[in-house]
Amino acid sequence: MSSPDTEELAIIPRPADEPTKPESGRFWRGLTGSLAAGMAVLAVCVVAIATLCLFTGAPGPGLLMLIGHPVAAVVALLAQRVADSRSGRVAGCAGLLVVVSVAAALSLFWWS
């Protein structure tokens, strides 16, 4: 039995890790990501409470709240996805859409 021909792979040295500057917009993306995630959790809670109220006969959130919260959460999560994947003005505008969506949902459904 003959052994297969093998050759050693050349190891290419990596360049020394250069110190990188912090990614611009990191705080903004973190803030808008937290808002989008919070809106999603709030939407799930509103739907869960409405379901519980349906089975117990207790008064619960209205139809407008049941539609508005998930819509605001979906808009915020999609806008956050764009903000995370893009940079520059597009990311800033997507982050602003997250803030507007969350602020609109909170002001329409909770602070009125």
C-alpha positions as CSV (number, residue, x, y, z in Angstrom):
1,M,0.0,0.0,0.0
2,S,1.4,3.3,-1.0
3,S,1.0,6.5,1.0
4,P,-0.6,9.4,-0.7
5,D,1.5,12.4,-1.6
6,T,1.1,15.1,0.8
7,E,2.5,18.6,0.9
8,E,2.6,21.0,3.7
9,L,0.4,23.9,3.5
10,A,2.1,27.2,3.7
11,I,0.9,29.3,6.7
12,I,0.3,32.8,5.6
13,P,1.0,35.2,8.4
14,R,-1.8,37.5,9.4
15,P,-1.1,41.2,9.6
16,A,-0.7,42.5,13.1
17,D,-4.1,43.5,14.6
18,E,-4.3,47.2,14.2
19,P,-6.2,49.1,16.8
20,T,-9.6,49.9,15.4
21,K,-11.6,53.0,16.3
22,P,-14.9,52.4,17.8
23,E,-17.7,51.9,15.3
24,S,-19.6,55.1,14.7
25,G,-23.2,55.0,15.6
26,R,-22.8,52.2,18.2
27,F,-24.8,54.0,20.9
28,W,-27.5,55.0,18.4
29,R,-27.9,51.4,17.1
30,G,-27.9,50.1,20.7
31,L,-30.6,52.5,21.7
32,T,-32.8,51.9,18.7
33,G,-32.3,48.1,19.0
34,S,-33.4,48.3,22.6
35,L,-36.5,50.2,21.7
36,A,-37.4,47.8,18.9
37,A,-36.9,44.8,21.2
38,G,-38.9,46.5,23.9
39,M,-41.7,47.2,21.5
40,A,-41.8,43.5,20.4
41,V,-42.0,42.4,24.0
42,L,-44.8,44.8,24.7
43,A,-46.7,43.6,21.7
44,V,-46.4,40.0,22.8
45,C,-47.6,41.0,26.3
46,V,-50.6,42.9,25.0
47,V,-51.6,39.9,22.9
48,A,-51.1,37.5,25.8
49,I,-53.2,39.7,28.1
50,A,-55.9,40.0,25.5
51,T,-56.0,36.2,25.2
52,L,-56.2,35.8,28.9
53,C,-59.0,38.4,29.2
54,L,-60.9,36.6,26.4
55,F,-60.9,33.3,28.4
56,T,-61.7,34.9,31.8
57,G,-64.3,37.3,30.5
58,A,-62.4,40.3,31.9
59,P,-62.3,43.6,30.0
60,G,-59.0,43.8,28.1
61,P,-57.3,45.9,25.5
62,G,-59.4,47.0,22.6
63,L,-59.0,45.9,19.0
64,L,-57.0,49.0,18.1
65,M,-54.4,48.1,20.7
66,L,-54.3,44.5,19.5
67,I,-53.6,45.7,16.0
68,G,-51.5,48.7,16.7
69,H,-48.9,47.1,19.0
70,P,-47.9,44.3,16.6
71,V,-47.8,46.6,13.7
72,A,-45.6,49.1,15.5
73,A,-43.3,46.2,16.6
74,V,-43.0,44.9,13.1
75,V,-42.2,48.3,11.7
76,A,-39.6,48.9,14.5
77,L,-38.0,45.5,14.0
78,L,-37.7,45.9,10.2
79,A,-36.4,49.4,10.5
80,Q,-33.8,48.2,13.1
81,R,-32.7,45.4,10.7
82,V,-32.1,48.1,8.1
83,A,-30.2,50.2,10.6
84,D,-28.0,47.3,11.6
85,S,-27.2,46.3,8.1
86,R,-26.6,49.7,6.5
87,S,-24.5,52.7,7.4
88,G,-24.6,56.4,7.0
89,R,-27.8,58.4,6.4
90,V,-29.9,55.3,5.6
91,A,-29.0,53.7,9.0
92,G,-29.8,57.0,10.8
93,C,-33.2,57.4,9.1
94,A,-34.0,53.7,9.9
95,G,-33.1,54.3,13.5
96,L,-35.3,57.4,13.5
97,L,-38.2,55.4,12.1
98,V,-37.7,53.0,15.1
99,V,-37.9,55.9,17.5
100,V,-41.0,57.4,15.8
101,S,-42.8,54.0,15.6
102,V,-42.2,53.3,19.3
103,A,-43.1,56.8,20.4
104,A,-46.3,56.8,18.3
105,A,-47.4,53.5,19.8
106,L,-46.7,54.6,23.3
107,S,-48.3,58.0,22.9
108,L,-51.4,56.7,21.1
109,F,-52.1,53.7,23.3
110,W,-50.6,54.4,26.7
111,W,-50.4,58.2,27.3
112,S,-53.7,59.3,26.0
